[in-house]
Amino acid sequence: MLLVALGALGFSSGIFFNRSIAMMTGPQIAFFRALCGFSFFSLLAARDPQAFHVRSYRSAIPWLIGLGVSVGATATLYMTSLRYTTAATAVLLNNTAVIYVALFSPWMLKEARPRFTWVSLALALVGMTLITDPAHIEVGSDSWVGVLTALTTGVTYAFVMLFSRRLGGRVSGVTQSWWSIGIAALIAAPFAVGTSWELVRANWYWLLALGTLSLSIPYFLYFQGLKRLNAQVVSMIGLLEPVCGVLIGIFLFREIPSALGFVGIGLIFASIVLISWRNVDL
């Protein structure tokens, strides 16, 4: 449990590192973050018995590509949302992915839809409306960019989970990460073309921290935790990430939600817990 909890804390630390980077766009940050992560997992893949033996999992390559595209889209959109909206909005809307997983899994994985799916979806929709407060966002403003990218990450992150679950038992966690983070770097690469090396040098320590402390190491800790814990228990402990994300926004960046915003945060948390709790045997 400690490994998974540390992984969740690591993922949430990305909010602080992202906000500490100056004069770079979300997609640029996503590229250098993925590049650091890919380098880390390339070292792990060299010791993994499967990663470089592509023939042993050739039939899984289309699913690995789908996973990589989903990871790339999620990383690029999430890094962008953190630049334009509050930490609470970005992290909570990203973590509504578990609800979309419940919606899409009967179609993609042939799994039965959980009993509380529609209740969770309704709670999440109301919570999203309250936390984003669309009536007070000017059309065409940067805030809309942040909200829309955060909303989209919920869907793209859901497909990360679905593709990963589809690959479960066929491809190791290290192999999945090596492929997906590598593809994510390729997706974000066009946005990084022309990035000033002065900017990279000025922010290299934050970019390195993003790629290691808030991406590679948390993933590695999650894989270790999955070897020892039930997957549903891992998903519940993973709720520490949005909790920490909200607290980071409030205490480090003074992003204090309105009264209705706090209600929205509570509803989204309730929806995530409700859909995640369904099969947990604690």
C-alpha positions as CSV (number, residue, x, y, z in Angstrom):
1,M,0.0,0.0,0.0
2,L,2.9,2.4,0.8
3,L,4.3,2.0,-2.7
4,V,1.0,2.9,-4.3
5,A,0.5,5.8,-2.0
6,L,3.9,7.1,-2.8
7,G,3.2,6.7,-6.5
8,A,0.0,8.7,-6.1
9,L,1.9,11.5,-4.3
10,G,4.5,11.5,-7.0
11,F,1.8,11.9,-9.8
12,S,0.2,14.8,-7.9
13,S,3.7,16.5,-7.5
14,G,3.5,17.2,-11.2
15,I,1.2,20.1,-10.5
16,F,3.9,21.9,-8.6
17,F,6.7,21.1,-11.1
18,N,4.5,22.2,-14.0
19,R,3.6,25.5,-12.4
20,S,7.3,26.1,-11.6
21,I,8.3,26.0,-15.3
22,A,8.5,29.4,-16.9
23,M,7.8,30.5,-20.5
24,M,7.0,27.1,-21.9
25,T,3.6,25.8,-23.2
26,G,1.8,22.6,-22.0
27,P,2.7,20.6,-25.2
28,Q,6.4,21.6,-24.9
29,I,6.4,20.5,-21.3
30,A,4.7,17.3,-22.2
31,F,7.4,16.4,-24.7
32,F,10.4,16.9,-22.4
33,R,8.5,15.1,-19.6
34,A,7.9,12.1,-21.8
35,L,11.4,12.2,-23.1
36,C,12.8,11.9,-19.6
37,G,10.3,9.2,-18.8
38,F,11.1,7.2,-22.0
39,S,14.8,7.4,-21.1
40,F,14.1,6.0,-17.6
41,F,12.0,3.2,-18.9
42,S,14.5,2.3,-21.6
43,L,16.9,1.5,-18.8
44,L,14.3,-0.7,-17.1
45,A,13.3,-2.3,-20.5
46,A,16.9,-3.4,-21.0
47,R,16.4,-5.6,-17.9
48,D,12.9,-6.7,-18.8
49,P,12.7,-10.1,-20.5
50,Q,10.0,-9.0,-22.9
51,A,10.3,-5.4,-23.9
52,F,12.9,-5.8,-26.7
53,H,11.5,-9.1,-27.9
54,V,8.8,-7.6,-30.1
55,R,7.9,-10.9,-31.8
56,S,6.7,-12.4,-28.5
57,Y,3.9,-9.8,-28.4
58,R,3.4,-8.9,-32.0
59,S,-0.3,-9.3,-31.9
60,A,-0.6,-6.8,-29.1
61,I,1.2,-4.0,-31.0
62,P,-2.1,-2.3,-32.3
63,W,-3.3,-2.1,-28.7
64,L,0.1,-0.8,-27.6
65,I,-0.1,1.9,-30.2
66,G,-3.7,2.8,-29.0
67,L,-2.3,3.0,-25.5
68,G,0.5,5.2,-26.6
69,V,-1.8,7.6,-28.5
70,S,-4.1,7.8,-25.4
71,V,-1.1,8.5,-23.1
72,G,0.3,11.1,-25.5
73,A,-3.1,12.9,-25.8
74,T,-3.7,12.7,-22.0
75,A,-0.2,14.0,-21.1
76,T,-0.3,16.9,-23.6
77,L,-3.8,18.0,-22.7
78,Y,-3.2,17.6,-18.9
79,M,0.0,19.6,-19.0
80,T,-1.9,22.3,-21.0
81,S,-4.9,22.3,-18.6
82,L,-2.6,23.0,-15.6
83,R,-1.3,26.1,-17.3
84,Y,-4.8,27.6,-17.8
85,T,-7.1,26.4,-15.0
86,T,-6.9,25.6,-11.3
87,A,-5.1,22.5,-10.0
88,A,-8.4,21.2,-8.5
89,T,-10.3,21.5,-11.8
90,A,-7.5,19.9,-13.8
91,V,-6.8,16.9,-11.5
92,L,-10.5,16.2,-10.7
93,L,-11.7,16.3,-14.3
94,N,-8.7,14.1,-15.3
95,N,-9.7,11.5,-12.6
96,T,-13.3,11.3,-13.8
97,A,-11.7,8.8,-16.2
98,V,-12.9,5.9,-14.0
99,I,-16.5,6.8,-14.8
100,Y,-15.9,6.8,-18.6
101,V,-14.1,3.4,-18.1
102,A,-17.3,2.0,-16.6
103,L,-19.3,3.5,-19.5
104,F,-17.0,2.1,-22.3
105,S,-15.8,-1.2,-20.8
106,P,-19.0,-3.2,-21.9
107,W,-18.2,-2.2,-25.5
108,M,-14.4,-2.4,-25.5
109,L,-13.7,-5.1,-22.9
110,K,-17.1,-7.0,-22.9
111,E,-17.4,-6.4,-19.2
112,A,-20.7,-5.9,-17.3
113,R,-21.4,-2.3,-16.6
114,P,-21.1,-1.6,-12.8
115,R,-24.3,-1.0,-10.9
116,F,-23.6,2.6,-9.9
117,T,-22.4,3.8,-13.3
118,W,-25.3,6.1,-14.1
119,V,-25.5,7.5,-10.6
120,S,-21.7,8.3,-10.6
121,L,-22.0,9.9,-14.0
122,A,-24.9,12.1,-12.9
123,L,-22.9,13.2,-9.8
124,A,-19.8,13.9,-11.9
125,L,-21.8,16.0,-14.4
126,V,-23.3,18.1,-11.7
127,G,-19.9,18.4,-10.0
128,M,-18.2,19.4,-13.3
129,T,-20.7,22.1,-13.8
130,L,-20.2,23.5,-10.3
131,I,-16.4,23.4,-10.3
132,T,-15.9,24.9,-13.7
133,D,-18.7,27.5,-13.3
134,P,-19.2,28.0,-17.1
135,A,-21.5,31.0,-16.6
136,H,-18.5,33.1,-15.3
137,I,-16.0,32.1,-18.0
138,E,-15.6,34.4,-20.9
139,V,-15.9,32.7,-24.3
140,G,-12.5,32.5,-26.0
141,S,-10.6,33.1,-22.7
142,D,-7.6,31.1,-21.5
143,S,-9.9,29.7,-18.8
144,W,-12.0,28.0,-21.4
145,V,-8.8,26.4,-22.8
146,G,-8.0,25.0,-19.4
147,V,-11.5,23.7,-18.7
148,L,-11.9,22.1,-22.2
149,T,-8.5,20.4,-22.1
150,A,-9.2,19.1,-18.5
151,L,-12.6,17.7,-19.6
152,T,-11.0,15.9,-22.5
153,T,-8.3,14.3,-20.4
154,G,-11.0,12.5,-18.5
155,V,-11.9,10.7,-21.7
156,T,-8.4,10.1,-23.0
157,Y,-7.2,8.9,-19.6
158,A,-10.1,6.4,-19.6
159,F,-8.8,4.9,-22.8
160,V,-5.4,4.7,-21.2
161,M,-7.0,2.5,-18.6
162,L,-9.0,0.5,-21.1
163,F,-6.1,-0.2,-23.4
164,S,-3.9,-1.1,-20.4
165,R,-6.6,-3.5,-19.1
166,R,-6.9,-5.0,-22.6
167,L,-3.2,-5.7,-22.5
168,G,-3.2,-7.1,-19.0
169,G,-1.5,-10.5,-18.8
170,R,-0.1,-10.2,-22.4
171,V,2.4,-7.4,-22.0
172,S,4.4,-6.5,-18.9
173,G,3.9,-3.1,-17.2
174,V,7.5,-2.0,-18.2
175,T,6.8,-2.9,-21.8
176,Q,3.5,-1.0,-21.8
177,S,5.2,2.1,-20.3
178,W,8.2,1.9,-22.6
179,W,5.9,1.9,-25.7
180,S,3.3,4.3,-24.4
181,I,5.7,7.0,-23.1
182,G,7.8,6.7,-26.2
183,I,4.8,7.3,-28.4
184,A,3.7,10.1,-26.1
185,A,7.1,11.8,-26.8
186,L,6.6,11.4,-30.5
187,I,3.1,12.9,-30.4
188,A,4.3,15.9,-28.5
189,A,7.6,16.3,-30.4
190,P,6.1,18.6,-33.2
191,F,5.1,21.1,-30.5
192,A,8.6,21.1,-29.1
193,V,10.2,22.0,-32.5
194,G,11.8,25.4,-32.2
195,T,11.8,25.5,-28.5
196,S,14.6,27.7,-27.3
197,W,17.5,25.9,-25.7
198,E,17.8,28.8,-23.3
199,L,14.3,27.9,-22.0
200,V,15.2,24.3,-21.7
201,R,18.4,25.1,-19.8
202,A,16.6,27.5,-17.5
203,N,13.9,24.9,-16.7
204,W,15.9,21.6,-17.0
205,Y,15.7,20.6,-13.3
206,W,11.9,21.1,-13.3
207,L,11.5,19.1,-16.5
208,L,13.7,16.4,-15.1
209,A,11.7,16.3,-12.0
210,L,8.5,16.1,-14.0
211,G,9.8,13.1,-16.0
212,T,11.2,11.2,-13.1
213,L,9.5,12.1,-9.8
214,S,6.0,12.7,-11.2
215,L,6.0,10.2,-14.1
216,S,8.6,7.4,-14.2
217,I,9.1,6.6,-10.5
218,P,5.3,6.8,-9.7
219,Y,4.6,4.3,-12.6
220,F,7.3,2.0,-11.3
221,L,5.9,2.1,-7.8
222,Y,2.4,1.4,-9.1
223,F,3.7,-1.7,-11.0
224,Q,5.4,-2.9,-7.8
225,G,2.2,-2.3,-5.8
226,L,0.1,-4.2,-8.4
227,K,2.2,-7.3,-7.7
228,R,1.1,-7.2,-4.1
229,L,-2.4,-5.8,-4.0
230,N,-5.7,-6.3,-5.7
231,A,-6.2,-3.9,-8.7
232,Q,-9.3,-2.4,-7.1
233,V,-7.5,-1.6,-3.9
234,V,-4.8,0.1,-5.9
235,S,-7.4,2.2,-7.6
236,M,-8.8,3.3,-4.3
237,I,-5.4,4.2,-2.9
238,G,-4.8,6.1,-6.1
239,L,-7.5,8.5,-5.0
240,L,-4.8,10.2,-3.0
241,E,-3.7,11.8,-6.3
242,P,-6.8,14.1,-6.7
243,V,-6.9,14.7,-3.0
244,C,-3.3,15.9,-3.0
245,G,-3.9,17.9,-6.2
246,V,-6.8,19.8,-4.7
247,L,-4.7,20.5,-1.5
248,I,-1.7,21.6,-3.6
249,G,-3.9,24.1,-5.4
250,I,-5.4,25.5,-2.2
251,F,-2.3,25.8,0.0
252,L,0.5,26.3,-2.5
253,F,-1.2,28.4,-5.2
254,R,-4.0,30.0,-3.2
255,E,-6.7,28.7,-5.6
256,I,-9.6,28.8,-3.2
257,P,-12.8,27.4,-4.8
258,S,-16.1,29.2,-4.2
259,A,-18.8,27.6,-2.0
260,L,-20.4,26.0,-5.0
261,G,-16.9,24.9,-6.2
262,F,-16.4,23.0,-2.9
263,V,-19.7,21.3,-3.5
264,G,-18.6,20.4,-7.0
265,I,-15.3,19.0,-5.6
266,G,-17.3,16.9,-3.1
267,L,-19.7,15.6,-5.8
268,I,-16.8,14.6,-8.1
269,F,-15.0,12.8,-5.3
270,A,-18.2,11.0,-4.4
271,S,-18.7,9.9,-8.0
272,I,-15.1,8.6,-8.3
273,V,-15.3,6.8,-4.9
274,L,-18.7,5.3,-5.8
275,I,-17.5,3.8,-9.1
276,S,-14.2,2.7,-7.7
277,W,-15.5,1.1,-4.5
278,R,-17.8,-1.4,-6.3
279,N,-15.5,-4.4,-6.1
280,V,-13.1,-3.5,-3.4
281,D,-12.8,-6.0,-0.6
282,L,-10.9,-4.2,2.1
